[in-house]
Amino acid sequence: MNILFVCSGNVSRSFLAEALLRNELKALNLDNVSVSSAGLYAFPGSPPDPQMTAYLSSMGISFEPHEARQMSKKELDWADLILVMERRHEADLEKLWPEARLKMELLGKYVAGAWEDDILDPFGNSPYHYRLAQSQITLAVKSLAKWLVQNKDRKKTFH
């Protein structure tokens, strides 16, 4: 299964989700899943947000060198599951590629008991906003990894 995380700039949320899921997959020895990320409004080549790299380092999680990638048809075709951070990302992706709807979900739906499915962009905001996004993404990725283990022999079914 190919999983693609999508946010706005591919330097904060989708970058973090990709790094966290790679770490979970390695720990769970799950090698039938590939992970990538992209941004709908990315500046290709931009480095990851230092707040997110510091968070990963504080958890002892190593991550691959990263440069922001722009969402494209190539990524859409590659992905079996596209996890977006906000409803506006769903809407914008669907405008660009209507077929994206068939394999797209909000990552926030994987956070049990969350009152909001959107994971808002912390970029340029207070440390609180970063901690909130980091905790939401961490919980969602752990839940997603659990689902992947339980369903490792089948593809994700949608809507």
Chimera marker file (.cmm) of the C-alpha trace (Angstrom):
<marker_set name="trace">
<marker id="1" x="0.000" y="0.000" z="0.000" r="1" g="1" b="0" radius="0.5"/>
<marker id="2" x="1.220" y="3.492" z="-0.869" r="1" g="1" b="0" radius="0.5"/>
<marker id="3" x="0.241" y="6.218" z="1.599" r="1" g="1" b="0" radius="0.5"/>
<marker id="4" x="0.565" y="9.915" z="0.768" r="1" g="1" b="0" radius="0.5"/>
<marker id="5" x="0.211" y="12.659" z="3.387" r="1" g="1" b="0" radius="0.5"/>
<marker id="6" x="-0.821" y="16.063" z="2.020" r="1" g="1" b="0" radius="0.5"/>
<marker id="7" x="-0.858" y="19.482" z="3.671" r="1" g="1" b="0" radius="0.5"/>
<marker id="8" x="-0.223" y="23.023" z="2.478" r="1" g="1" b="0" radius="0.5"/>
<marker id="9" x="3.544" y="23.433" z="2.217" r="1" g="1" b="0" radius="0.5"/>
<marker id="10" x="4.956" y="19.954" z="2.962" r="1" g="1" b="0" radius="0.5"/>
<marker id="11" x="7.290" y="21.348" z="5.618" r="1" g="1" b="0" radius="0.5"/>
<marker id="12" x="5.301" y="20.838" z="8.827" r="1" g="1" b="0" radius="0.5"/>
<marker id="13" x="2.311" y="18.509" z="9.068" r="1" g="1" b="0" radius="0.5"/>
<marker id="14" x="2.707" y="16.141" z="6.125" r="1" g="1" b="0" radius="0.5"/>
<marker id="15" x="6.473" y="15.989" z="6.685" r="1" g="1" b="0" radius="0.5"/>
<marker id="16" x="5.904" y="15.058" z="10.340" r="1" g="1" b="0" radius="0.5"/>
<marker id="17" x="3.248" y="12.459" z="9.500" r="1" g="1" b="0" radius="0.5"/>
<marker id="18" x="5.530" y="10.846" z="6.913" r="1" g="1" b="0" radius="0.5"/>
<marker id="19" x="8.470" y="10.656" z="9.349" r="1" g="1" b="0" radius="0.5"/>
<marker id="20" x="6.301" y="9.303" z="12.179" r="1" g="1" b="0" radius="0.5"/>
<marker id="21" x="4.668" y="6.646" z="10.023" r="1" g="1" b="0" radius="0.5"/>
<marker id="22" x="8.034" y="5.539" z="8.620" r="1" g="1" b="0" radius="0.5"/>
<marker id="23" x="9.206" y="5.117" z="12.225" r="1" g="1" b="0" radius="0.5"/>
<marker id="24" x="6.082" y="3.143" z="13.194" r="1" g="1" b="0" radius="0.5"/>
<marker id="25" x="6.350" y="0.883" z="10.141" r="1" g="1" b="0" radius="0.5"/>
<marker id="26" x="9.982" y="0.139" z="10.931" r="1" g="1" b="0" radius="0.5"/>
<marker id="27" x="9.169" y="-0.651" z="14.577" r="1" g="1" b="0" radius="0.5"/>
<marker id="28" x="6.297" y="-2.913" z="13.504" r="1" g="1" b="0" radius="0.5"/>
<marker id="29" x="8.395" y="-4.561" z="10.771" r="1" g="1" b="0" radius="0.5"/>
<marker id="30" x="5.688" y="-3.711" z="8.245" r="1" g="1" b="0" radius="0.5"/>
<marker id="31" x="7.399" y="-3.646" z="4.865" r="1" g="1" b="0" radius="0.5"/>
<marker id="32" x="4.393" y="-3.755" z="2.541" r="1" g="1" b="0" radius="0.5"/>
<marker id="33" x="3.633" y="-0.041" z="3.036" r="1" g="1" b="0" radius="0.5"/>
<marker id="34" x="5.382" y="2.881" z="1.320" r="1" g="1" b="0" radius="0.5"/>
<marker id="35" x="5.013" y="6.446" z="2.568" r="1" g="1" b="0" radius="0.5"/>
<marker id="36" x="5.474" y="9.864" z="1.006" r="1" g="1" b="0" radius="0.5"/>
<marker id="37" x="4.202" y="13.420" z="1.431" r="1" g="1" b="0" radius="0.5"/>
<marker id="38" x="3.489" y="16.507" z="-0.646" r="1" g="1" b="0" radius="0.5"/>
<marker id="39" x="2.078" y="20.000" z="-0.352" r="1" g="1" b="0" radius="0.5"/>
<marker id="40" x="-0.728" y="21.554" z="-2.343" r="1" g="1" b="0" radius="0.5"/>
<marker id="41" x="0.881" y="24.995" z="-2.224" r="1" g="1" b="0" radius="0.5"/>
<marker id="42" x="4.505" y="23.961" z="-1.624" r="1" g="1" b="0" radius="0.5"/>
<marker id="43" x="7.670" y="25.827" z="-2.461" r="1" g="1" b="0" radius="0.5"/>
<marker id="44" x="9.638" y="22.839" z="-3.780" r="1" g="1" b="0" radius="0.5"/>
<marker id="45" x="13.000" y="22.423" z="-2.119" r="1" g="1" b="0" radius="0.5"/>
<marker id="46" x="12.046" y="24.195" z="1.118" r="1" g="1" b="0" radius="0.5"/>
<marker id="47" x="13.504" y="22.566" z="4.248" r="1" g="1" b="0" radius="0.5"/>
<marker id="48" x="11.310" y="21.107" z="6.987" r="1" g="1" b="0" radius="0.5"/>
<marker id="49" x="10.078" y="23.332" z="9.801" r="1" g="1" b="0" radius="0.5"/>
<marker id="50" x="12.688" y="23.350" z="12.619" r="1" g="1" b="0" radius="0.5"/>
<marker id="51" x="9.891" y="22.962" z="15.188" r="1" g="1" b="0" radius="0.5"/>
<marker id="52" x="8.937" y="19.636" z="13.594" r="1" g="1" b="0" radius="0.5"/>
<marker id="53" x="12.493" y="18.355" z="13.237" r="1" g="1" b="0" radius="0.5"/>
<marker id="54" x="13.143" y="19.264" z="16.893" r="1" g="1" b="0" radius="0.5"/>
<marker id="55" x="10.004" y="17.335" z="17.899" r="1" g="1" b="0" radius="0.5"/>
<marker id="56" x="11.188" y="14.238" z="16.022" r="1" g="1" b="0" radius="0.5"/>
<marker id="57" x="14.660" y="14.533" z="17.542" r="1" g="1" b="0" radius="0.5"/>
<marker id="58" x="13.199" y="14.896" z="21.050" r="1" g="1" b="0" radius="0.5"/>
<marker id="59" x="11.429" y="11.574" z="20.521" r="1" g="1" b="0" radius="0.5"/>
<marker id="60" x="14.612" y="9.918" z="19.281" r="1" g="1" b="0" radius="0.5"/>
<marker id="61" x="13.173" y="9.519" z="15.783" r="1" g="1" b="0" radius="0.5"/>
<marker id="62" x="15.578" y="9.832" z="12.904" r="1" g="1" b="0" radius="0.5"/>
<marker id="63" x="14.235" y="11.048" z="9.592" r="1" g="1" b="0" radius="0.5"/>
<marker id="64" x="15.372" y="11.121" z="6.005" r="1" g="1" b="0" radius="0.5"/>
<marker id="65" x="16.594" y="14.390" z="4.478" r="1" g="1" b="0" radius="0.5"/>
<marker id="66" x="13.518" y="16.252" z="3.295" r="1" g="1" b="0" radius="0.5"/>
<marker id="67" x="12.712" y="18.981" z="0.812" r="1" g="1" b="0" radius="0.5"/>
<marker id="68" x="9.168" y="20.164" z="0.176" r="1" g="1" b="0" radius="0.5"/>
<marker id="69" x="7.444" y="18.521" z="-2.785" r="1" g="1" b="0" radius="0.5"/>
<marker id="70" x="4.533" y="19.921" z="-4.784" r="1" g="1" b="0" radius="0.5"/>
<marker id="71" x="1.475" y="17.684" z="-5.125" r="1" g="1" b="0" radius="0.5"/>
<marker id="72" x="1.119" y="16.422" z="-8.677" r="1" g="1" b="0" radius="0.5"/>
<marker id="73" x="-0.745" y="13.863" z="-10.750" r="1" g="1" b="0" radius="0.5"/>
<marker id="74" x="2.262" y="11.570" z="-10.348" r="1" g="1" b="0" radius="0.5"/>
<marker id="75" x="1.779" y="11.476" z="-6.554" r="1" g="1" b="0" radius="0.5"/>
<marker id="76" x="-1.970" y="11.046" z="-6.977" r="1" g="1" b="0" radius="0.5"/>
<marker id="77" x="-1.504" y="8.048" z="-9.264" r="1" g="1" b="0" radius="0.5"/>
<marker id="78" x="1.115" y="6.509" z="-6.938" r="1" g="1" b="0" radius="0.5"/>
<marker id="79" x="-1.024" y="6.719" z="-3.797" r="1" g="1" b="0" radius="0.5"/>
<marker id="80" x="-3.513" y="4.107" z="-2.652" r="1" g="1" b="0" radius="0.5"/>
<marker id="81" x="-4.487" y="6.277" z="0.309" r="1" g="1" b="0" radius="0.5"/>
<marker id="82" x="-4.212" y="10.070" z="0.515" r="1" g="1" b="0" radius="0.5"/>
<marker id="83" x="-4.437" y="11.523" z="4.008" r="1" g="1" b="0" radius="0.5"/>
<marker id="84" x="-5.031" y="15.275" z="4.065" r="1" g="1" b="0" radius="0.5"/>
<marker id="85" x="-4.801" y="17.593" z="7.048" r="1" g="1" b="0" radius="0.5"/>
<marker id="86" x="-7.794" y="19.865" z="6.420" r="1" g="1" b="0" radius="0.5"/>
<marker id="87" x="-11.137" y="19.845" z="4.639" r="1" g="1" b="0" radius="0.5"/>
<marker id="88" x="-9.871" y="22.606" z="2.347" r="1" g="1" b="0" radius="0.5"/>
<marker id="89" x="-7.137" y="20.235" z="1.164" r="1" g="1" b="0" radius="0.5"/>
<marker id="90" x="-9.835" y="17.686" z="0.311" r="1" g="1" b="0" radius="0.5"/>
<marker id="91" x="-11.774" y="20.305" z="-1.637" r="1" g="1" b="0" radius="0.5"/>
<marker id="92" x="-8.716" y="21.650" z="-3.472" r="1" g="1" b="0" radius="0.5"/>
<marker id="93" x="-7.462" y="18.174" z="-4.386" r="1" g="1" b="0" radius="0.5"/>
<marker id="94" x="-10.887" y="17.212" z="-5.652" r="1" g="1" b="0" radius="0.5"/>
<marker id="95" x="-11.037" y="20.354" z="-7.827" r="1" g="1" b="0" radius="0.5"/>
<marker id="96" x="-7.680" y="19.515" z="-9.382" r="1" g="1" b="0" radius="0.5"/>
<marker id="97" x="-8.293" y="15.774" z="-9.722" r="1" g="1" b="0" radius="0.5"/>
<marker id="98" x="-11.896" y="14.631" z="-9.111" r="1" g="1" b="0" radius="0.5"/>
<marker id="99" x="-10.726" y="11.011" z="-8.945" r="1" g="1" b="0" radius="0.5"/>
<marker id="100" x="-8.784" y="11.843" z="-5.756" r="1" g="1" b="0" radius="0.5"/>
<marker id="101" x="-12.065" y="11.662" z="-3.821" r="1" g="1" b="0" radius="0.5"/>
<marker id="102" x="-12.003" y="7.862" z="-4.172" r="1" g="1" b="0" radius="0.5"/>
<marker id="103" x="-8.876" y="7.458" z="-2.066" r="1" g="1" b="0" radius="0.5"/>
<marker id="104" x="-8.807" y="10.473" z="0.224" r="1" g="1" b="0" radius="0.5"/>
<marker id="105" x="-9.482" y="10.862" z="3.945" r="1" g="1" b="0" radius="0.5"/>
<marker id="106" x="-8.775" y="13.376" z="6.678" r="1" g="1" b="0" radius="0.5"/>
<marker id="107" x="-5.877" y="12.209" z="8.852" r="1" g="1" b="0" radius="0.5"/>
<marker id="108" x="-7.655" y="13.707" z="11.863" r="1" g="1" b="0" radius="0.5"/>
<marker id="109" x="-10.377" y="11.058" z="11.597" r="1" g="1" b="0" radius="0.5"/>
<marker id="110" x="-7.827" y="8.611" z="12.985" r="1" g="1" b="0" radius="0.5"/>
<marker id="111" x="-7.707" y="10.494" z="16.305" r="1" g="1" b="0" radius="0.5"/>
<marker id="112" x="-10.236" y="8.739" z="18.537" r="1" g="1" b="0" radius="0.5"/>
<marker id="113" x="-12.526" y="11.146" z="20.364" r="1" g="1" b="0" radius="0.5"/>
<marker id="114" x="-11.276" y="14.233" z="18.545" r="1" g="1" b="0" radius="0.5"/>
<marker id="115" x="-13.813" y="17.047" z="18.384" r="1" g="1" b="0" radius="0.5"/>
<marker id="116" x="-12.346" y="18.281" z="15.093" r="1" g="1" b="0" radius="0.5"/>
<marker id="117" x="-11.055" y="16.306" z="12.108" r="1" g="1" b="0" radius="0.5"/>
<marker id="118" x="-8.954" y="19.174" z="10.717" r="1" g="1" b="0" radius="0.5"/>
<marker id="119" x="-5.340" y="19.339" z="11.867" r="1" g="1" b="0" radius="0.5"/>
<marker id="120" x="-4.651" y="23.057" z="11.571" r="1" g="1" b="0" radius="0.5"/>
<marker id="121" x="-1.405" y="24.473" z="10.246" r="1" g="1" b="0" radius="0.5"/>
<marker id="122" x="0.892" y="25.535" z="13.089" r="1" g="1" b="0" radius="0.5"/>
<marker id="123" x="3.385" y="27.227" z="10.745" r="1" g="1" b="0" radius="0.5"/>
<marker id="124" x="4.202" y="30.695" z="12.062" r="1" g="1" b="0" radius="0.5"/>
<marker id="125" x="1.954" y="30.284" z="15.113" r="1" g="1" b="0" radius="0.5"/>
<marker id="126" x="2.650" y="29.876" z="18.815" r="1" g="1" b="0" radius="0.5"/>
<marker id="127" x="4.344" y="26.864" z="20.441" r="1" g="1" b="0" radius="0.5"/>
<marker id="128" x="0.865" y="25.786" z="21.613" r="1" g="1" b="0" radius="0.5"/>
<marker id="129" x="-0.288" y="25.388" z="18.000" r="1" g="1" b="0" radius="0.5"/>
<marker id="130" x="2.780" y="23.298" z="17.230" r="1" g="1" b="0" radius="0.5"/>
<marker id="131" x="2.203" y="21.056" z="20.260" r="1" g="1" b="0" radius="0.5"/>
<marker id="132" x="-1.432" y="20.624" z="19.285" r="1" g="1" b="0" radius="0.5"/>
<marker id="133" x="-0.633" y="19.635" z="15.694" r="1" g="1" b="0" radius="0.5"/>
<marker id="134" x="2.215" y="17.382" z="16.829" r="1" g="1" b="0" radius="0.5"/>
<marker id="135" x="0.020" y="15.517" z="19.307" r="1" g="1" b="0" radius="0.5"/>
<marker id="136" x="-2.867" y="15.174" z="16.837" r="1" g="1" b="0" radius="0.5"/>
<marker id="137" x="-0.576" y="13.828" z="14.119" r="1" g="1" b="0" radius="0.5"/>
<marker id="138" x="1.229" y="11.483" z="16.517" r="1" g="1" b="0" radius="0.5"/>
<marker id="139" x="-2.057" y="9.992" z="17.770" r="1" g="1" b="0" radius="0.5"/>
<marker id="140" x="-3.487" y="9.698" z="14.265" r="1" g="1" b="0" radius="0.5"/>
<marker id="141" x="-0.368" y="7.991" z="12.909" r="1" g="1" b="0" radius="0.5"/>
<marker id="142" x="-0.345" y="5.486" z="15.795" r="1" g="1" b="0" radius="0.5"/>
<marker id="143" x="-3.997" y="4.679" z="15.088" r="1" g="1" b="0" radius="0.5"/>
<marker id="144" x="-3.290" y="4.372" z="11.360" r="1" g="1" b="0" radius="0.5"/>
<marker id="145" x="-0.329" y="2.051" z="12.043" r="1" g="1" b="0" radius="0.5"/>
<marker id="146" x="-2.567" y="-0.138" z="14.213" r="1" g="1" b="0" radius="0.5"/>
<marker id="147" x="-5.104" y="-0.333" z="11.363" r="1" g="1" b="0" radius="0.5"/>
<marker id="148" x="-2.329" y="-1.231" z="8.917" r="1" g="1" b="0" radius="0.5"/>
<marker id="149" x="-1.140" y="-4.097" z="11.136" r="1" g="1" b="0" radius="0.5"/>
<marker id="150" x="-4.671" y="-5.440" z="11.568" r="1" g="1" b="0" radius="0.5"/>
<marker id="151" x="-5.338" y="-5.227" z="7.824" r="1" g="1" b="0" radius="0.5"/>
<marker id="152" x="-1.900" y="-5.894" z="6.364" r="1" g="1" b="0" radius="0.5"/>
<marker id="153" x="-3.216" y="-8.322" z="3.764" r="1" g="1" b="0" radius="0.5"/>
<marker id="154" x="-5.841" y="-6.074" z="2.228" r="1" g="1" b="0" radius="0.5"/>
<marker id="155" x="-6.140" y="-2.604" z="0.777" r="1" g="1" b="0" radius="0.5"/>
<marker id="156" x="-7.982" y="0.247" z="2.431" r="1" g="1" b="0" radius="0.5"/>
<marker id="157" x="-11.623" y="0.452" z="1.433" r="1" g="1" b="0" radius="0.5"/>
<marker id="158" x="-13.201" y="3.838" z="0.955" r="1" g="1" b="0" radius="0.5"/>
<marker id="159" x="-16.630" y="5.369" z="1.318" r="1" g="1" b="0" radius="0.5"/>
<link id1="1" id2="2" r="1" g="1" b="0" radius="0.2"/>
<link id1="2" id2="3" r="1" g="1" b="0" radius="0.2"/>
<link id1="3" id2="4" r="1" g="1" b="0" radius="0.2"/>
<link id1="4" id2="5" r="1" g="1" b="0" radius="0.2"/>
<link id1="5" id2="6" r="1" g="1" b="0" radius="0.2"/>
<link id1="6" id2="7" r="1" g="1" b="0" radius="0.2"/>
<link id1="7" id2="8" r="1" g="1" b="0" radius="0.2"/>
<link id1="8" id2="9" r="1" g="1" b="0" radius="0.2"/>
<link id1="9" id2="10" r="1" g="1" b="0" radius="0.2"/>
<link id1="10" id2="11" r="1" g="1" b="0" radius="0.2"/>
<link id1="11" id2="12" r="1" g="1" b="0" radius="0.2"/>
<link id1="12" id2="13" r="1" g="1" b="0" radius="0.2"/>
<link id1="13" id2="14" r="1" g="1" b="0" radius="0.2"/>
<link id1="14" id2="15" r="1" g="1" b="0" radius="0.2"/>
<link id1="15" id2="16" r="1" g="1" b="0" radius="0.2"/>
<link id1="16" id2="17" r="1" g="1" b="0" radius="0.2"/>
<link id1="17" id2="18" r="1" g="1" b="0" radius="0.2"/>
<link id1="18" id2="19" r="1" g="1" b="0" radius="0.2"/>
<link id1="19" id2="20" r="1" g="1" b="0" radius="0.2"/>
<link id1="20" id2="21" r="1" g="1" b="0" radius="0.2"/>
<link id1="21" id2="22" r="1" g="1" b="0" radius="0.2"/>
<link id1="22" id2="23" r="1" g="1" b="0" radius="0.2"/>
<link id1="23" id2="24" r="1" g="1" b="0" radius="0.2"/>
<link id1="24" id2="25" r="1" g="1" b="0" radius="0.2"/>
<link id1="25" id2="26" r="1" g="1" b="0" radius="0.2"/>
<link id1="26" id2="27" r="1" g="1" b="0" radius="0.2"/>
<link id1="27" id2="28" r="1" g="1" b="0" radius="0.2"/>
<link id1="28" id2="29" r="1" g="1" b="0" radius="0.2"/>
<link id1="29" id2="30" r="1" g="1" b="0" radius="0.2"/>
<link id1="30" id2="31" r="1" g="1" b="0" radius="0.2"/>
<link id1="31" id2="32" r="1" g="1" b="0" radius="0.2"/>
<link id1="32" id2="33" r="1" g="1" b="0" radius="0.2"/>
<link id1="33" id2="34" r="1" g="1" b="0" radius="0.2"/>
<link id1="34" id2="35" r="1" g="1" b="0" radius="0.2"/>
<link id1="35" id2="36" r="1" g="1" b="0" radius="0.2"/>
<link id1="36" id2="37" r="1" g="1" b="0" radius="0.2"/>
<link id1="37" id2="38" r="1" g="1" b="0" radius="0.2"/>
<link id1="38" id2="39" r="1" g="1" b="0" radius="0.2"/>
<link id1="39" id2="40" r="1" g="1" b="0" radius="0.2"/>
<link id1="40" id2="41" r="1" g="1" b="0" radius="0.2"/>
<link id1="41" id2="42" r="1" g="1" b="0" radius="0.2"/>
<link id1="42" id2="43" r="1" g="1" b="0" radius="0.2"/>
<link id1="43" id2="44" r="1" g="1" b="0" radius="0.2"/>
<link id1="44" id2="45" r="1" g="1" b="0" radius="0.2"/>
<link id1="45" id2="46" r="1" g="1" b="0" radius="0.2"/>
<link id1="46" id2="47" r="1" g="1" b="0" radius="0.2"/>
<link id1="47" id2="48" r="1" g="1" b="0" radius="0.2"/>
<link id1="48" id2="49" r="1" g="1" b="0" radius="0.2"/>
<link id1="49" id2="50" r="1" g="1" b="0" radius="0.2"/>
<link id1="50" id2="51" r="1" g="1" b="0" radius="0.2"/>
<link id1="51" id2="52" r="1" g="1" b="0" radius="0.2"/>
<link id1="52" id2="53" r="1" g="1" b="0" radius="0.2"/>
<link id1="53" id2="54" r="1" g="1" b="0" radius="0.2"/>
<link id1="54" id2="55" r="1" g="1" b="0" radius="0.2"/>
<link id1="55" id2="56" r="1" g="1" b="0" radius="0.2"/>
<link id1="56" id2="57" r="1" g="1" b="0" radius="0.2"/>
<link id1="57" id2="58" r="1" g="1" b="0" radius="0.2"/>
<link id1="58" id2="59" r="1" g="1" b="0" radius="0.2"/>
<link id1="59" id2="60" r="1" g="1" b="0" radius="0.2"/>
<link id1="60" id2="61" r="1" g="1" b="0" radius="0.2"/>
<link id1="61" id2="62" r="1" g="1" b="0" radius="0.2"/>
<link id1="62" id2="63" r="1" g="1" b="0" radius="0.2"/>
<link id1="63" id2="64" r="1" g="1" b="0" radius="0.2"/>
<link id1="64" id2="65" r="1" g="1" b="0" radius="0.2"/>
<link id1="65" id2="66" r="1" g="1" b="0" radius="0.2"/>
<link id1="66" id2="67" r="1" g="1" b="0" radius="0.2"/>
<link id1="67" id2="68" r="1" g="1" b="0" radius="0.2"/>
<link id1="68" id2="69" r="1" g="1" b="0" radius="0.2"/>
<link id1="69" id2="70" r="1" g="1" b="0" radius="0.2"/>
<link id1="70" id2="71" r="1" g="1" b="0" radius="0.2"/>
<link id1="71" id2="72" r="1" g="1" b="0" radius="0.2"/>
<link id1="72" id2="73" r="1" g="1" b="0" radius="0.2"/>
<link id1="73" id2="74" r="1" g="1" b="0" radius="0.2"/>
<link id1="74" id2="75" r="1" g="1" b="0" radius="0.2"/>
<link id1="75" id2="76" r="1" g="1" b="0" radius="0.2"/>
<link id1="76" id2="77" r="1" g="1" b="0" radius="0.2"/>
<link id1="77" id2="78" r="1" g="1" b="0" radius="0.2"/>
<link id1="78" id2="79" r="1" g="1" b="0" radius="0.2"/>
<link id1="79" id2="80" r="1" g="1" b="0" radius="0.2"/>
<link id1="80" id2="81" r="1" g="1" b="0" radius="0.2"/>
<link id1="81" id2="82" r="1" g="1" b="0" radius="0.2"/>
<link id1="82" id2="83" r="1" g="1" b="0" radius="0.2"/>
<link id1="83" id2="84" r="1" g="1" b="0" radius="0.2"/>
<link id1="84" id2="85" r="1" g="1" b="0" radius="0.2"/>
<link id1="85" id2="86" r="1" g="1" b="0" radius="0.2"/>
<link id1="86" id2="87" r="1" g="1" b="0" radius="0.2"/>
<link id1="87" id2="88" r="1" g="1" b="0" radius="0.2"/>
<link id1="88" id2="89" r="1" g="1" b="0" radius="0.2"/>
<link id1="89" id2="90" r="1" g="1" b="0" radius="0.2"/>
<link id1="90" id2="91" r="1" g="1" b="0" radius="0.2"/>
<link id1="91" id2="92" r="1" g="1" b="0" radius="0.2"/>
<link id1="92" id2="93" r="1" g="1" b="0" radius="0.2"/>
<link id1="93" id2="94" r="1" g="1" b="0" radius="0.2"/>
<link id1="94" id2="95" r="1" g="1" b="0" radius="0.2"/>
<link id1="95" id2="96" r="1" g="1" b="0" radius="0.2"/>
<link id1="96" id2="97" r="1" g="1" b="0" radius="0.2"/>
<link id1="97" id2="98" r="1" g="1" b="0" radius="0.2"/>
<link id1="98" id2="99" r="1" g="1" b="0" radius="0.2"/>
<link id1="99" id2="100" r="1" g="1" b="0" radius="0.2"/>
<link id1="100" id2="101" r="1" g="1" b="0" radius="0.2"/>
<link id1="101" id2="102" r="1" g="1" b="0" radius="0.2"/>
<link id1="102" id2="103" r="1" g="1" b="0" radius="0.2"/>
<link id1="103" id2="104" r="1" g="1" b="0" radius="0.2"/>
<link id1="104" id2="105" r="1" g="1" b="0" radius="0.2"/>
<link id1="105" id2="106" r="1" g="1" b="0" radius="0.2"/>
<link id1="106" id2="107" r="1" g="1" b="0" radius="0.2"/>
<link id1="107" id2="108" r="1" g="1" b="0" radius="0.2"/>
<link id1="108" id2="109" r="1" g="1" b="0" radius="0.2"/>
<link id1="109" id2="110" r="1" g="1" b="0" radius="0.2"/>
<link id1="110" id2="111" r="1" g="1" b="0" radius="0.2"/>
<link id1="111" id2="112" r="1" g="1" b="0" radius="0.2"/>
<link id1="112" id2="113" r="1" g="1" b="0" radius="0.2"/>
<link id1="113" id2="114" r="1" g="1" b="0" radius="0.2"/>
<link id1="114" id2="115" r="1" g="1" b="0" radius="0.2"/>
<link id1="115" id2="116" r="1" g="1" b="0" radius="0.2"/>
<link id1="116" id2="117" r="1" g="1" b="0" radius="0.2"/>
<link id1="117" id2="118" r="1" g="1" b="0" radius="0.2"/>
<link id1="118" id2="119" r="1" g="1" b="0" radius="0.2"/>
<link id1="119" id2="120" r="1" g="1" b="0" radius="0.2"/>
<link id1="120" id2="121" r="1" g="1" b="0" radius="0.2"/>
<link id1="121" id2="122" r="1" g="1" b="0" radius="0.2"/>
<link id1="122" id2="123" r="1" g="1" b="0" radius="0.2"/>
<link id1="123" id2="124" r="1" g="1" b="0" radius="0.2"/>
<link id1="124" id2="125" r="1" g="1" b="0" radius="0.2"/>
<link id1="125" id2="126" r="1" g="1" b="0" radius="0.2"/>
<link id1="126" id2="127" r="1" g="1" b="0" radius="0.2"/>
<link id1="127" id2="128" r="1" g="1" b="0" radius="0.2"/>
<link id1="128" id2="129" r="1" g="1" b="0" radius="0.2"/>
<link id1="129" id2="130" r="1" g="1" b="0" radius="0.2"/>
<link id1="130" id2="131" r="1" g="1" b="0" radius="0.2"/>
<link id1="131" id2="132" r="1" g="1" b="0" radius="0.2"/>
<link id1="132" id2="133" r="1" g="1" b="0" radius="0.2"/>
<link id1="133" id2="134" r="1" g="1" b="0" radius="0.2"/>
<link id1="134" id2="135" r="1" g="1" b="0" radius="0.2"/>
<link id1="135" id2="136" r="1" g="1" b="0" radius="0.2"/>
<link id1="136" id2="137" r="1" g="1" b="0" radius="0.2"/>
<link id1="137" id2="138" r="1" g="1" b="0" radius="0.2"/>
<link id1="138" id2="139" r="1" g="1" b="0" radius="0.2"/>
<link id1="139" id2="140" r="1" g="1" b="0" radius="0.2"/>
<link id1="140" id2="141" r="1" g="1" b="0" radius="0.2"/>
<link id1="141" id2="142" r="1" g="1" b="0" radius="0.2"/>
<link id1="142" id2="143" r="1" g="1" b="0" radius="0.2"/>
<link id1="143" id2="144" r="1" g="1" b="0" radius="0.2"/>
<link id1="144" id2="145" r="1" g="1" b="0" radius="0.2"/>
<link id1="145" id2="146" r="1" g="1" b="0" radius="0.2"/>
<link id1="146" id2="147" r="1" g="1" b="0" radius="0.2"/>
<link id1="147" id2="148" r="1" g="1" b="0" radius="0.2"/>
<link id1="148" id2="149" r="1" g="1" b="0" radius="0.2"/>
<link id1="149" id2="150" r="1" g="1" b="0" radius="0.2"/>
<link id1="150" id2="151" r="1" g="1" b="0" radius="0.2"/>
<link id1="151" id2="152" r="1" g="1" b="0" radius="0.2"/>
<link id1="152" id2="153" r="1" g="1" b="0" radius="0.2"/>
<link id1="153" id2="154" r="1" g="1" b="0" radius="0.2"/>
<link id1="154" id2="155" r="1" g="1" b="0" radius="0.2"/>
<link id1="155" id2="156" r="1" g="1" b="0" radius="0.2"/>
<link id1="156" id2="157" r="1" g="1" b="0" radius="0.2"/>
<link id1="157" id2="158" r="1" g="1" b="0" radius="0.2"/>
<link id1="158" id2="159" r="1" g="1" b="0" radius="0.2"/>
</marker_set>
